[in-house]
């Protein structure tokens, strides 16, 4: 494993000197490995969320309990996030990512082996721990491999391919179906493939020295907009992956078509990130986030009408997915320009707590809402987007420079 020395990091913005003018071969290989691990995080989560929800529903479990089971993933996130900066400083990024990939593969294979529903709650906690490690360290690693001239494009590519992973889970499920060992085994298999790529000796690992600023409250105060963006993304993402297929079935869609709606939404999140990343480098990023949040609010309110006909439902969800995920892409470009090294791990770990909180409350609230009203999912998604929009409008301490937006 090639270790980036501190002097190289200081001289080039946390990337090797030879990569400053362009992507060196080693840096390109490292980006491929890191983004592949991020894709697996997206794929295994987006596969597991509807897969577990559909299995529990077939067993007669109600929406409220399904939402609570999805929230166990967030509990795993909350357990590991506070100690992740210290773990990264002690062990390094690659060993932790390898551990997370192996843990994910093993846990996925254990789901069909345990017929008791309560055990699935424990397994979801373990998946949350593995997902948080992959989420934080792959984002940190990708940002460290970029510089100020390439960060917007690299982070847009990272988000797009992460979204590709999210799209792949429901697509796999639409072919394998939710029953039996096969869908779980496929998820475990792709995690092991990513693990094999990560052990390549040419992969460059960023140097992460332990530091004394491990208080995540410090990072929360430094980047409040990043924290709120993460909570919004997690709440909507986890609720949508868990319940969009079930919501579509309620509206008269076939189960397979319902899972394909999730894939369509995620395809929009993939293909629209590159133009949004380009906009990140051309316009005021706070204003861009505000516009995307407003469009996301209006789009979610229109879901009950848009999902009546397939010819409009597919393109509408395609566009909505790209617009909504674009909020997160914009935030990643901002954060990557402001923080480095384990400070960046600390910011992402603090974001992980907000991701856990959003993922904890999102599916739980949507599960209750769907027990109360048919359109509980779009109503709560619109409410979350509207709340974030108001937060951006009322945030008074945002610096005027777009590079310094917290």
N, C-alpha and C positions, 0 to 999 in steps of 0.2 A: 504494500500500500504506500503510495506517495503521500507524504505529509507536507502540507504547505507551511513554510517557515514563517514566523512572525514578521520578519523583515519584508518578505514578499507581500504579506498581507497589508502592511503599512504603506508600501510603495504603490500598490496597484488597487487598493480598495478591496482587499480580501480575495484576490485572484492572482494566479501566477503571472509573472511579468510577461511571459511569452503570449498570454491570452489577452493582453490589453488591447492590442490593435485588432484582434479578431479571435475567433474560436480556435484555440489550439486543438490538436488531436486529443490530448489528454483531457482537456476541459470538456470537449464535445462528448467523449466517452463517459466522463463523470456526469454530465448533464443527462445523458441517455439513461444511465443507471439510476440516478436520483429521481428523475421524472417517472421512470418505470415503477419504482417503489411507490411514488405518489399515486400513480394510476391504480396500483393494486389496492392501496388504501381506499380509493374511490370505488373500485369494482367490488371488493369484498363487502364494503358497507352497503352499497346500493343493491347488491344481490341478497345480502342477509336481511335487510329491513323488510322488503316485501315478502321474501321467502318465509321468514318467521311469522310475519303477520298473517299470511295466507294459511300456513299450517295451524296456527293457533285458532284462526277463524273456523277452519274445518273441524277442529276439536270442540267447537261450541263455546270458545272463549269470547267474551264480549269486547267491544271496542275499548272500553276503559282499561281493562286488564292488558289488552294488546299495547295500548299506549304506555302503560306502566312498564311493560317488558322492554319496549324500545328505550324508555328512559334509563334502564340499567346500563346501557351503553354510555350514557352521559355520566353515570356514577363512576364508571371506570376511568373516564377522562378526568373527573374531579379528584380522584385518588392519586393519579400519577403526575398531574400537571405541576403541583407545587415543588416537587423534587426533581423535575426534569432538567432544569439548568445545571444543578449540581451533578446529576448523573452524566450529562453531556460533557461537562468539564473534566470529570474523572475518567470516563470510559471512551469518550469520543463518539462521533455520530454513527460511523459505520457499524461497530459492534451492536449498538442499540437498535439500529434499523434491522440488522440481521436477526436479532432476538425477536423483534416485533413481527417480522414476516413468518418466522418459524412458529411463534405463538399463535398467530392468526390461522395458519394451516392446521395445526393440531386442534384448535378449538372448533373450527368448522367441521372437522371429521367427528367430533364428539357429539354434535347436536343430534344426528339420527341415532346415536348409540344410547341416548338417554331419553326414554319415553316420558318421564315425569316432567310436567310443565315447570315446576319450581326450579329444576336444574337448569332450564333454559335461561332463567333469570341470572344465575351465577355465570353461565357461559357468556352472556351478553356483557357482563361486567369485564370479563377478561378480554373480549373483543374491543371494548372501549379503551382499555389500557394499551393494547397494541396499536389501535388506530391513532391515539394521541401521540405516541412516539413517532409514528410515521408522519403524521400531520405536521408536527412542530419541526422535526429534524429535516424533512425533505424541503420544506419551505425555507428554512434557514440555510441549508446547503445550496439550494438553487440561487438564493440571493447572494451568498458569498462568492459564487462562481460568476456573478455578473458585475458590471461596473456601471457608472452613471450613464454612459452612452447606450448600453445594451439592456439595462435593467427592465425598462418598460416592456420591451419585446420578449425578454426571457421570462419574466413573470407572467406575461400574457400567455406565452406558450405553455408555461407550467400550469396555469389555471385551465387552459383549453384541454390539455391532456389529462389533467385531473378530472375534468368533466367528462372526458372520453371514458375514463374508468367508471364514473358514475353511470354513464349511459350503458356500459357493457354489462353491468349486473342485471338490470331488467331484461336486456336483450338475451342474455344467457338463459334467464328464467323462462322467457317466452318459448324457448326451444326445448329446454329440459323438463319444464313443468315443475310444480312445487313439491311433488311427492317423491319419497324415497331418498336414497343416498346420493344419486347423481348430481343434483345441483350443489350440494355441499362439497362433494369431491372435486367438482370443477373449480370452485372457488379456492379450495386448498391447493390444487395443482398450479394455478396461476401465481399464487403467493410463493410457492417453491421455485417457480421459474424466475421470478424477480429476485429471489434470494441468490440464485446461481449467477445472475448478472452482477449483483452487488459485490460478490467475492472476487471479481476480476482484479488482478494485481495492478492494472493501470488506472484504477479509479482514484482520483485525488480527493483526499479528505481534508476539510478545513481544520486549521488548528483552533481548538477551543480550550483556552486556559481557564481554570476555575477562578472566580472573582468573588469579592465580598458583598456584591449588591444582589443578593438573592431574594429580597423582599418583592414579591410580585405586586404588592400595592403600589410600589414606586413606579412600575411599568404601566399599571392601570392609570395612574395620574398623568403620566407622560403621553399616553395615547388613548384618550377616551373615545374618540370617534372610531378608532380601530377596534376597540372593545365592543362598542355597540354594533358595528358592522358585522363582527364575528357572531354575536348573539343572534342577530337577525338572520344571518345566513344559516346558522345551525338550526334555529327553530323552524324555519321554513323548509330547509332541506330535509331534516329528519321527519317532519310531519308529512311532507309531500311524498317522500319515498315510502313511508309506512302506509299512507292512506289514499294516495291518488288513484291507485288501481281499484281499491274498494269503493271510493267515491264514484269512479266511472261505472263500476258495476251497478251501483245504486241508480245511476241515471240510465241504465239499460244497455251498457256496453258489455261485450263478452269479456271474460277474465283475461284472455290472451291479448285482446285489443287494449284492455286497460293497462297492462304492463308495457305495451308498446307506446302508450302515451307518455310514460315516464322516459322511455328512450328518446322519443321525439323532443321532449323538453330539454334533455341533456345534450342532444345533438345541437340544438340552438346555443346552448351554453358553450359548446366547443367551438363552433364555427364563427361565432360572433365575437370571440375574445380577442382575436388578432386585430380587427379594426378598432375595437374598444381600447386595446393596448396602444395602438397608434394614436388615438385621441388623447390618451393619458399624457403623451409627450408633447401635445400640441395645444391643449386648452387648460384652463383652470380646473384642477382635479376636484376641488370641493364642489364647484358648480356642476361638473360632470356627474358626480355622485348624486347630487340633489335631483338632477333631471332624470337619472336612471331610477331613483327611488320613487319619484312621482309617477313615472310610466309603469313601474311594477305595481303600485297601489291600484291604479286604474285598471290594469290588466287583470289583476286578481279578482276585482269586483265583477268583471265581465265573464269569469269562468262559467257560471251557471248558464249563460246564454251561448257562449262559444262552444261548449261541450255538447250542445244539442245535435250538431251535425259534424260528421268526421271531416268533411271537406274544409271546414273552417277551424275545427278543433286542432288538427295537426299543425298547420302553419302558425296559428295563434300561440300555441304552447311552445313551438320552436322559437318564435320571436321573444316570448316572455322569458324563457329560460336564459337566453343570451343577455337580455337587458338586466335581469335580476342578478346573475352571476357577475356581470360587469361591475356592479357595486364593489364586490369583493376584489376583483382584479385591480381596480383603481386604488383601493386601500393598500394592497400588497406593494404596489409601486411606490407609494408614499412611505411606508414603513421601511422598505429596503433601502431607501435613500437616506434614512436618518440614523439607523442603528447598524452595529457590526458585532461579529463574534458572539460571545455568550450573552452580551446585552440583547442581541437579536433573538437568541434562544429565549431569554427572559421575557421579551415582548410577546413572542409567539406562545410561550407557556402561559402567560397571563391571558392571552387571547384564548388559549385552550380552556381556561376556567370559564370564560364567557361562552365559548362553544358548548362546554358541558352544561352550563345553565340553560342556554337556549335549547339544546337537545333534550334536556330534562323536562322543561316546561312545554316545549312545542308539541310533541306527540301526545303528552298527557292531556293538555288542554284541548287539542283537536279531537282526541278520543272522546272526551266528555261532550264537546260541541256536536260531534256526529251522533251521539246518543240523544241529543236534544233536537237537532234539526238536520235535514238532509244536506244543506249547504254549509255546514259548520266549517269544513276545510277552507273554501275560498274566503269566507268571511273573516276567519282568524288570520289568514295570510295577508289579506288586505289591511287588517287592523295593525299587524306587525309592521308592514311597509309604511303605513301612514304614520305610525309612531316614530319610526326612524326618520322619516321626512321632517316631522316637526322638530325632532332633536337637532337635525342639521340646521334648520331655519333659526332655531333659538340659541344655538351655540355661539356665544359672544366672544370667547377667548381664542378663537381660531386665528392664527397669524395670517397676515395678508399674503405672504409668500406661499405659493401652492406647494413648494417642496417641504414646507414646515407644517403643513396641516397635520394635526395629531391623529 
